[in-house]
Amino acid sequence: MREKQDKKMQNLITSDVVISGGGMVGAALAVALSRLGLSITVLERQAPAPFEAQSAIDLRVSSLNLRSERWLTELGAWQNLQQMRLCPYQYLQAGEGKAQLRFAASEIGERHLGHIVENNLVQLALWQQFAEPITVLTDCEITALRQDEQGVDLTLSDDRKLHCQLLIGADGAQSKVRQLARIGTAGWQYQQACLVAYVDTPYPQQDITWQQFYPSGPRAFLPLPGAQASLVWYDEAAKVKQLAALSPRALEQAFIDAFPPELGAIKLKGSAWFPLARMQAQQYVKGRVVLAGDAAHTINPLAGQGVNLGFADAMLLVEQLAANLSAGKSLTDADSLQQYQRQRRMQNTLMMGAMDVIYQTFSRESAPLSLLRQQGLRLAAKAGMAKQLLTKYAVGNSVF
Ligand SMILES: Cc1cc2nc3c(=O)[nH]c(=O)nc-3n(C[C@H](O)[C@H](O)[C@H](O)COP(=O)(O)OP(=O)(O)OC[C@H]3O[C@@H](n4cnc5c(N)ncnc54)[C@H](O)[C@@H]3O)c2cc1C
């Protein structure tokens, strides 16, 4: 009996916080929370592969705004990323037909508006910052969750047991934590899907990201280090699937034909398609369980906001938990967690709504509406102060 109990105890891992999901958001939370002196256990299906300069670019790239960059710099991860690969951009352009709206970093006194980064390298750069008291468990996941006033008890797929004060679900859109905590979601799948391609371009490294709107959906160019780029083609889901089924040569030609001529004769190196969904968890907080990043919300990627919102969740959560600790409150103080939920749900809902307005406005094929949109873009281009505020908002700064 005693032996059995000892064995049980040996199998029990105790920490202040368990984070399920060591992707970009979960890993950033682990680094930031460990600096508050909290012991952290990170559960992740697979550790990121080491960086090799010759390795192919990850098809999942993100545009990171200045706010995210500043936070990753505070965490020491940005410096790691700079040793690997990333591409800054100074200009951001959106347009329809000949009407173009261009934002420049110089208009807001910055050297760049953001960076295009590879998701797996951001994750790796954060993992490189992992140190005591962070424990990482890979190749396992949570299979059972029970919480009470004493804490959260978890069972893992390899039968190990974990006990913690706070469980954070940062395990992406299909979050297991969200399911086990029985937190529902609301949302829908968009009619459009997107095809992402990684290409060589005929021009040297570019410092602009642009998006051209068409009634069938936008087509976007994201610069990558060297003469490379990521192209994103939004269209009806059926059309995207058709494109994805083409031979590489035929798909390369389809991109050249469909994108503005400025793209030039690209060479296709890889592609993948993604369905687009808007989803929001009905609660971000349930007792001692908190959701952050894509586990809490997914958004139409057309303005590249997803992980920037996830980092904003993480920043506020760290702030709330730090305040609890310094005020001598319980780590999981209910008022404080509710404040996290209120603030982040509101901000994320606003951004989702803004994406839907853009999606709806630009997806309608009607000559008068197209004229109105183009006039709107021309007016915005001349809007001076308002445009400056919009640029500040786009890079993640507070505009007030
Ligand atoms: C086409 C496309 C383009 C995008 N472009 C941009 C952009 O330009 N800018 C931007 O900000 N965002 C963009 N996004 C969104 C961005 O990719 C996501 O918001 C971001 O990846 C979310 O990060 P996350 O860490 O919350 O979740 P994820 O990246 O999904 O990471 C979740 C992690 O949890 C792990 N995991 C999953 N299940 C379990 C489990 N059961 N147990 C343990 N671990 C688990 C996974 O292995 C993964 O490492 C884009 C998305 C798409 C689809």
Residues whose N, C-alpha, C, O or C-beta is under 5 A from the ligand:
A	BS01	LIG	S20 G21 G22 G23 M24 V25 G26 L43 E44 R45 V61 S62 S63 C140 E141 A170 D171 G172 A173 K176 F274 A292 G293 D294 A295 P301 G304 Q305 G306 V307 N308 G310
